[in-house]
Amino acid sequence: MTFHFAASRSAANSPLARVFQRRRAAPAANDNCTSGGGDHMLHAALRHFAQHGLGAAREARRQAECAFFAGDRESYDWWLGVCRALDARIARSLEDMARDGTAPVLCPASDG
């Protein structure tokens, strides 16, 4: 019985070469603090998380809403950045709320 060998056209395009090829690593899933703030914003978000635990993103959203409806744009941007560092989905909903100008949440008179 005779065997016929048919070599692939290119070793790089062979099925085995494609199977054993290393895939490029995907970007980190939690790498969502790339827009502005940098390390300073990340440290502030981590301090806020240490103080409020798993509800830190919701608390940052509440603070941002209070600042937005009080007309304090600088504080709103700060709390939006903290919220964005903690939870991008909540930050997007906060930005949508600010764009639509929907009704504010009730803010306490003081936090102390």
C-alpha positions as CSV (number, residue, x, y, z in Angstrom):
1,M,0.0,0.0,0.0
2,T,1.4,3.4,-0.9
3,F,1.1,6.6,1.0
4,H,1.0,10.0,-0.5
5,F,2.2,12.9,1.6
6,A,0.5,16.3,0.9
7,A,2.3,19.0,2.8
8,S,0.3,22.1,3.9
9,R,1.0,25.3,1.9
10,S,2.3,27.2,4.9
11,A,3.3,25.8,8.3
12,A,1.9,28.9,10.0
13,N,-1.6,28.4,8.5
14,S,-1.9,24.7,9.2
15,P,-4.7,23.5,11.4
16,L,-2.3,22.4,14.1
17,A,-0.4,25.6,14.1
18,R,-3.7,27.5,14.6
19,V,-4.7,25.2,17.5
20,F,-1.4,25.6,19.3
21,Q,-1.1,29.3,18.7
22,R,-1.1,31.5,21.8
23,R,-4.0,33.8,22.1
24,R,-3.5,37.5,23.0
25,A,-4.6,38.2,26.6
26,A,-7.9,39.9,27.0
27,P,-8.0,43.3,28.8
28,A,-8.7,43.1,32.5
29,A,-12.4,43.1,33.3
30,N,-12.1,45.5,36.2
31,D,-10.0,48.0,34.3
32,N,-12.7,50.7,34.1
33,C,-11.0,53.7,35.7
34,T,-9.1,54.8,32.6
35,S,-10.8,58.1,32.1
36,G,-9.3,60.9,34.2
37,G,-8.4,60.9,37.9
38,G,-5.8,58.2,37.7
39,D,-4.2,57.0,40.9
40,H,-5.7,59.8,43.0
41,M,-9.3,58.8,42.0
42,L,-8.5,55.1,42.5
43,H,-7.2,55.7,46.0
44,A,-10.3,57.9,46.9
45,A,-12.6,55.1,45.5
46,L,-10.8,52.5,47.6
47,R,-11.0,54.6,50.8
48,H,-14.8,55.2,50.0
49,F,-15.2,51.4,49.5
50,A,-13.4,50.7,52.8
51,Q,-15.8,53.1,54.6
52,H,-19.1,51.9,53.0
53,G,-18.4,48.3,51.9
54,L,-20.5,46.8,49.1
55,G,-22.9,49.8,49.0
56,A,-20.1,52.2,48.2
57,A,-21.1,52.7,44.6
58,R,-24.7,53.4,45.5
59,E,-23.5,55.9,48.2
60,A,-21.2,57.6,45.7
61,R,-24.2,57.9,43.3
62,R,-26.3,59.4,46.1
63,Q,-23.6,62.0,46.8
64,A,-23.2,62.8,43.1
65,E,-27.0,63.2,42.8
66,C,-27.1,65.6,45.8
67,A,-24.2,67.6,44.4
68,F,-25.8,67.7,40.9
69,F,-29.2,69.0,42.2
70,A,-27.4,71.5,44.5
71,G,-25.6,72.9,41.4
72,D,-22.2,71.9,42.6
73,R,-20.6,70.7,39.4
74,E,-17.1,70.1,40.9
75,S,-18.4,67.8,43.6
76,Y,-20.7,66.1,41.1
77,D,-17.7,65.3,38.8
78,W,-15.7,64.1,41.8
79,W,-18.4,61.7,43.0
80,L,-19.2,60.6,39.5
81,G,-15.5,59.6,39.1
82,V,-15.6,57.7,42.4
83,C,-18.8,56.0,41.3
84,R,-17.2,55.2,37.9
85,A,-14.2,53.6,39.6
86,L,-16.4,51.4,41.7
87,D,-19.2,50.5,39.3
88,A,-19.3,51.6,35.6
89,R,-22.9,50.5,35.2
90,I,-24.2,52.7,38.1
91,A,-22.1,55.6,36.8
92,R,-23.6,55.3,33.3
93,S,-27.1,55.4,34.8
94,L,-26.1,58.5,36.9
95,E,-24.8,60.2,33.7
96,D,-28.1,59.4,32.0
97,M,-30.1,60.8,35.0
98,A,-28.0,64.0,34.8
99,R,-28.5,64.3,31.1
100,D,-32.3,63.8,31.4
101,G,-32.5,66.0,34.6
102,T,-34.9,63.5,36.3
103,A,-36.1,64.1,39.9
104,P,-33.5,64.1,42.6
105,V,-33.2,61.7,45.5
106,L,-33.8,63.0,49.0
107,C,-30.5,64.2,50.4
108,P,-29.9,64.5,54.2
109,A,-29.2,68.0,55.5
110,S,-25.9,66.8,57.0
111,D,-23.9,63.6,57.0
112,G,-22.9,63.9,60.6
